[in-house]
Amino acid sequence: MLTGRICTRVVATAVPTETARAAAERMASQGVGTLVVLDPVKHAPKGVLTDRDLVVRCLAPGKDPEAMTVSDVMSTPVVSIDDEAPVEVALEKMARSGIRRLVVTGGDGGLIGLISLDDALELVVEEMSAIGRLLERQAPHVAV
């Protein structure tokens, strides 16, 4: 299965110059914990901002979220994967990078979506369930 087929294609985004507070408010209103930060000119992924980034780099050190910008607290460089890459490659990249989400990009480097470890696990569960159903149908029927 290709990464682009199972990624989430509706992705909340931010720009590097907006305040950390504005980004946090967007996360809250959209019910997400991750924003992909886009270059305002190229519209290509420039960073990733997570709720953890906001806590660790802004709130815990006592910094003002109105004075901090997204670029001050976002994670860089962007760890991404091409939408044509197999899901197995995405999982290997997540494991090597120690992250649970990858930005999915197209051939031009533009944002396609976001794939999470949960997306991949959901796929595995669906595939295992299908295998289980097949095995049940093919099991020999033994009279007791």
KEKE-3310 file (N, C-alpha, C; in steps of 0.2 Angstrom, whole numbers, plus 5000, padded with zeros to 4 digits):
npx = (5004:5003:5009:5002:4989:4984:4986:4981:4972:4967:4974:4979:4986:5000:5008:5025:5027:5016:5009:5013:5002:4991:4992:4991:4978:4971:4974:4967:4953:4952:4954:4966:4983:4994:5002:5006:5019:5019:5029:5027:5028:5032:5024:5027:5031:5039:5041:5036:5023:5019:5008:5016:5028:5024:5022:5034:5044:5039:5028:5032:5045:5041:5039:5031:5017:5012:5022:5031:5034:5028:5039:5049:5046:5043:5046:5061:5072:5059:5052:5049:5039:5038:5022:5021:5028:5030:5020:5027:5040:5038:5035:5047:5055:5049:5052:5066:5068:5062:5049:5031:5023:5023:5026:5018:5022:5021:5028:5033:5037:5027:5014:5005:4998:4997:5004:5001:5007:4996:4988:4994:4994:4980:4978:4986:4978:4966:4970:4974:4962:4955:4963:4960:4946:4946:4954:4945:4934:4940:4944:4944:4929:4924:4915:4908)
npy = (4994:5011:5026:5038:5034:5031:5042:5056:5068:5081:5093:5103:5119:5131:5147:5152:5165:5168:5170:5160:5158:5160:5149:5139:5141:5138:5124:5120:5124:5116:5104:5096:5090:5094:5105:5108:5117:5129:5136:5153:5158:5148:5137:5125:5112:5118:5116:5107:5109:5104:5101:5097:5103:5117:5117:5112:5121:5134:5137:5129:5135:5147:5157:5170:5167:5176:5183:5174:5166:5155:5150:5150:5140:5128:5112:5107:5099:5096:5080:5070:5061:5054:5053:5042:5032:5016:5010:5003:5009:5021:5018:5013:5025:5033:5026:5026:5040:5043:5047:5050:5054:5058:5070:5070:5071:5077:5074:5086:5092:5098:5099:5085:5077:5070:5057:5046:5035:5029:5028:5019:5008:5005:5001:4989:4982:4981:4973:4961:4957:4954:4943:4934:4932:4925:4914:4908:4904:4895:4885:4868:4859:4850:4837:4834)
npz = (5000:4996:5003:5001:4999:5011:5019:5029:5021:5023:5031:5045:5044:5047:5046:5047:5053:5061:5078:5092:5100:5092:5083:5093:5097:5084:5084:5095:5091:5079:5084:5083:5085:5078:5067:5050:5045:5033:5020:5016:5003:4994:4997:5002:5014:5029:5042:5057:5069:5085:5098:5109:5106:5108:5122:5127:5121:5123:5133:5145:5148:5152:5142:5132:5123:5114:5110:5104:5089:5077:5070:5080:5088:5081:5075:5066:5054:5042:5042:5030:5017:5001:4992:4985:4991:4999:5013:5022:5021:5026:5039:5043:5042:5052:5063:5063:5064:5076:5078:5077:5066:5049:5036:5021:5005:4988:4971:4968:4979:4987:4999:5003:5012:5029:5038:5051:5064:5069:5058:5050:5058:5059:5046:5046:5055:5048:5037:5044:5049:5038:5033:5044:5042:5030:5033:5042:5034:5026:5035:5040:5042:5055:5061:5077)
capx = (5000:5006:5008:4998:4983:4981:4987:4976:4974:4965:4979:4979:4993:5002:5014:5030:5026:5010:5011:5012:4995:4986:4993:4988:4970:4969:4974:4961:4947:4951:4954:4972:4989:4999:5001:5011:5021:5021:5033:5021:5029:5032:5018:5030:5032:5045:5042:5030:5022:5015:5006:5022:5033:5022:5023:5042:5048:5036:5025:5036:5051:5038:5039:5025:5015:5010:5028:5034:5031:5028:5046:5052:5044:5042:5052:5064:5069:5053:5054:5043:5040:5034:5016:5022:5032:5026:5019:5033:5046:5036:5036:5055:5057:5046:5056:5073:5068:5059:5043:5024:5020:5027:5023:5018:5023:5021:5034:5036:5038:5021:5010:4999:4995:5000:5003:5003:5008:4989:4985:4998:4991:4973:4979:4988:4972:4961:4973:4974:4955:4953:4966:4957:4940:4948:4956:4939:4930:4944:4945:4940:4923:4925:4909:4910)
capy = (5000:5017:5031:5043:5031:5030:5048:5061:5073:5087:5095:5110:5122:5137:5150:5154:5172:5169:5169:5153:5158:5159:5142:5135:5142:5134:5117:5119:5124:5111:5097:5093:5091:5095:5109:5108:5124:5130:5142:5157:5159:5141:5133:5119:5111:5121:5113:5104:5112:5100:5103:5096:5109:5123:5116:5112:5127:5141:5137:5127:5140:5154:5162:5173:5164:5181:5186:5169:5165:5148:5148:5150:5134:5122:5107:5107:5100:5092:5073:5069:5055:5054:5049:5035:5027:5011:5012:5000:5013:5027:5015:5013:5032:5035:5022:5029:5047:5043:5051:5046:5057:5061:5075:5067:5076:5075:5074:5093:5094:5101:5096:5081:5075:5068:5050:5044:5028:5026:5027:5013:5002:5004:4997:4982:4979:4979:4967:4955:4955:4951:4936:4930:4930:4920:4907:4905:4901:4889:4880:4862:4858:4843:4835:4831)
capz = (5000:4996:5009:4999:4999:5018:5023:5030:5016:5026:5036:5047:5043:5050:5043:5052:5056:5066:5085:5095:5103:5086:5081:5098:5096:5079:5086:5099:5087:5074:5087:5081:5089:5074:5061:5046:5044:5026:5017:5013:4996:4990:5000:5004:5021:5031:5049:5060:5075:5088:5105:5113:5104:5111:5129:5129:5119:5124:5139:5151:5150:5154:5137:5130:5117:5110:5107:5101:5083:5075:5068:5086:5092:5077:5074:5059:5048:5041:5040:5025:5013:4995:4993:4981:4994:5002:5020:5026:5021:5030:5046:5045:5043:5058:5068:5063:5067:5083:5077:5075:5060:5043:5031:5015:4999:4981:4967:4967:4986:4990:5004:5001:5018:5035:5039:5057:5066:5070:5051:5048:5063:5056:5039:5048:5058:5043:5033:5048:5050:5031:5033:5049:5039:5025:5037:5045:5029:5023:5040:5039:5046:5059:5065:5084)
cpx = (5005:5004:5003:4990:4980:4982:4981:4977:4971:4969:4978:4986:4994:5007:5019:5030:5021:5012:5009:5005:4990:4987:4990:4980:4968:4969:4968:4954:4946:4952:4960:4978:4995:4997:5007:5013:5023:5025:5027:5022:5028:5027:5021:5031:5039:5046:5036:5029:5017:5013:5012:5027:5031:5023:5030:5046:5045:5033:5029:5042:5048:5038:5032:5023:5013:5016:5032:5031:5032:5035:5050:5052:5044:5048:5054:5070:5063:5055:5048:5045:5035:5027:5016:5026:5028:5026:5025:5039:5044:5037:5043:5057:5055:5051:5063:5073:5065:5053:5037:5020:5025:5023:5023:5018:5023:5028:5037:5037:5033:5018:5005:4995:4999:4999:5005:5004:5001:4986:4988:4995:4984:4974:4981:4982:4967:4964:4973:4967:4953:4956:4962:4950:4941:4950:4950:4935:4934:4945:4941:4934:4923:4919:4912:4905)
cpy = (5006:5022:5036:5040:5031:5037:5052:5067:5080:5089:5102:5112:5128:5140:5152:5160:5173:5167:5162:5153:5157:5152:5137:5135:5138:5127:5116:5119:5119:5104:5093:5094:5093:5100:5108:5115:5125:5137:5146:5158:5153:5136:5126:5118:5114:5118:5110:5107:5107:5103:5102:5101:5115:5122:5116:5118:5134:5141:5135:5132:5147:5159:5165:5171:5170:5184:5181:5168:5157:5145:5147:5143:5128:5118:5107:5102:5095:5085:5072:5063:5056:5050:5043:5030:5022:5013:5009:5005:5019:5024:5015:5020:5034:5032:5025:5036:5048:5047:5047:5049:5059:5065:5071:5072:5073:5076:5081:5096:5097:5096:5092:5079:5074:5061:5049:5037:5025:5024:5020:5007:5001:5000:4990:4979:4976:4973:4961:4953:4951:4944:4932:4928:4924:4914:4904:4901:4895:4884:4874:4861:4851:4842:4832:4826)
cpz = (5000:5001:5007:4999:5006:5022:5024:5026:5018:5032:5038:5046:5047:5045:5048:5056:5061:5073:5087:5098:5097:5084:5086:5098:5090:5080:5090:5095:5082:5077:5085:5086:5085:5068:5057:5044:5037:5024:5014:5005:4992:4992:5001:5011:5023:5038:5051:5067:5079:5095:5110:5112:5108:5119:5131:5127:5121:5131:5145:5153:5152:5148:5135:5124:5112:5107:5103:5094:5082:5074:5074:5089:5088:5077:5067:5060:5047:5039:5036:5021:5007:4995:4989:4985:4998:5010:5024:5026:5026:5038:5048:5046:5050:5064:5069:5066:5074:5083:5076:5069:5055:5039:5025:5009:4992:4977:4967:4974:4990:4994:5001:5007:5024:5036:5047:5059:5067:5063:5049:5052:5061:5050:5041:5051:5053:5039:5037:5049:5044:5031:5038:5046:5034:5028:5040:5040:5026:5029:5039:5044:5049:5063:5072:5086)
residu = (MET:LEU:THR:GLY:ARG:ILE:CYS:THR:ARG:VAL:VAL:ALA:THR:ALA:VAL:PRO:THR:GLU:THR:ALA:ARG:ALA:ALA:ALA:GLU:ARG:MET:ALA:SER:GLN:GLY:VAL:GLY:THR:LEU:VAL:VAL:LEU:ASP:PRO:VAL:LYS:HIS:ALA:PRO:LYS:GLY:VAL:LEU:THR:ASP:ARG:ASP:LEU:VAL:VAL:ARG:CYS:LEU:ALA:PRO:GLY:LYS:ASP:PRO:GLU:ALA:MET:THR:VAL:SER:ASP:VAL:MET:SER:THR:PRO:VAL:VAL:SER:ILE:ASP:ASP:GLU:ALA:PRO:VAL:GLU:VAL:ALA:LEU:GLU:LYS:MET:ALA:ARG:SER:GLY:ILE:ARG:ARG:LEU:VAL:VAL:THR:GLY:GLY:ASP:GLY:GLY:LEU:ILE:GLY:LEU:ILE:SER:LEU:ASP:ASP:ALA:LEU:GLU:LEU:VAL:VAL:GLU:GLU:MET:SER:ALA:ILE:GLY:ARG:LEU:LEU:GLU:ARG:GLN:ALA:PRO:HIS:VAL:ALA:VAL)
# end
